[in-house]
Amino acid sequence: AQMLVFSSLLNTGDDFVGSTKMYGGTLGQIRDTFTRSFGWNGILVDPNDVDNFKRAITEKTKFIFVESLSNPEGVIPDLEALAKVAESAGIPLIVDNTVATPYLCRPLEWGANVVTHSTTKYMNGHGNALGGVVVDGGNFDWMKHKDKFPTLTEPNLSYRGLVFAEDFAEAPLSIYNHGVSLRDVGANQQPMNAWLTLMGLETLALRMDRHCQNALRVAEYLEGHKNVAWVSYGGLKSSKYHERAKKYMLNGWTSSLFTFGVKGGYDAGVKVVESIKLFSHLANIGDSRSLMIHPASTTHAQLTDDQKIAAGCGPDVIRVSIGIENADDIIADLDQALGQAQAKAA
């Protein structure tokens, strides 16, 4: 989904402004593949200050790109303020809504123009199908800024001079993705994966309720644990993102993905993961099962130490994706794993 949107809007030499608080695979793609293979320049800024985005925008900037609920740190950017920044600059705001899902957050209602999802995660819900979604909000006037977006506003020769932004004005980016980007890039979903995703979507609301309820209980437990230094979960009243969670997320829920810092640093973090029994040690998120990983040695291993810390994945960080099992069982597994890690450190 991300590749389709970027290839539809960017030409060689173009810029976009993104958040430093995003999934490690996304950051690696931006810093390496996009620059090296396509000449797209991603300017990454701290999303906690909207002014950072204002300062980073240049004449070559084509869009702002953020996650509504970041993986793994749980940062919630000020979507409404970012939408105003993007509108003032004449560029769209693109929001990756994977972690929050449409059940918890609807970025288009806060001024976003395009929303992307990895359906592989919560929307599928069972870790058994790959997929992505691009939602064109139909609320950006591409023709008003036609010089910036020639792929949508100029005649397309392969379709006999069709102008997507005029002939499909309600959702030109979506139609372009189907007619050109999918044709050229080939990132179409297999029928079996589509069917499994549709099956998962039938229970999205039920699952997200349980995910969020369990996650809050687990986060509150960890916040009071003697072997845990900190917990980053927007659903906690102690979180600096709690007010934004109440504004942008249903019931103030912030999904079930969050991080915590284990006392003892890198080695203790690795030991916790090695000691889990109910949790699965997997890099996926949004599964019905509880998942755990140590990002510094896995999902964010390709980053430098400074980049890991900037992304919220320092050496002590454990990332959990809380499933829909019994919350008491989840807590019991965490308790014994934390105990083993501290016993080894001692």
Buried (B, 14 or more C-beta within 10 A) or exposed (E): BBBBBBBBBBBEEBBBBBBBBBBBBBBBBBBEEBEEEBEBBBBBBEBBEBEBBBEBBEEBBBBBBBBBBBBBBBBBBBBBBBBBBBBEBBBBBBBBBBBBBBBBBBBBEBBBBBBBBBBBBBBBBBBBBBBBBBBBBBBBEBBEBBEBBEBBBBEBEEEEEBBBBBEBBEBBBBBBBBBBBBEEEEBEBEEEBBEBBEBBBEBBEEBBBBBBBBBBBBBBBBBEBEBBEBBBBBBBEEBEBBEBBBBBBBEBBBBBBBBBBBBBBBBBBBBBBEBBEBBBEBEBBBBBBBBBBBBBBBBBEBBEEEBBBBBBBBBBBBBBBBBBBEBEBBBEBBBBBBBBBBEBBE
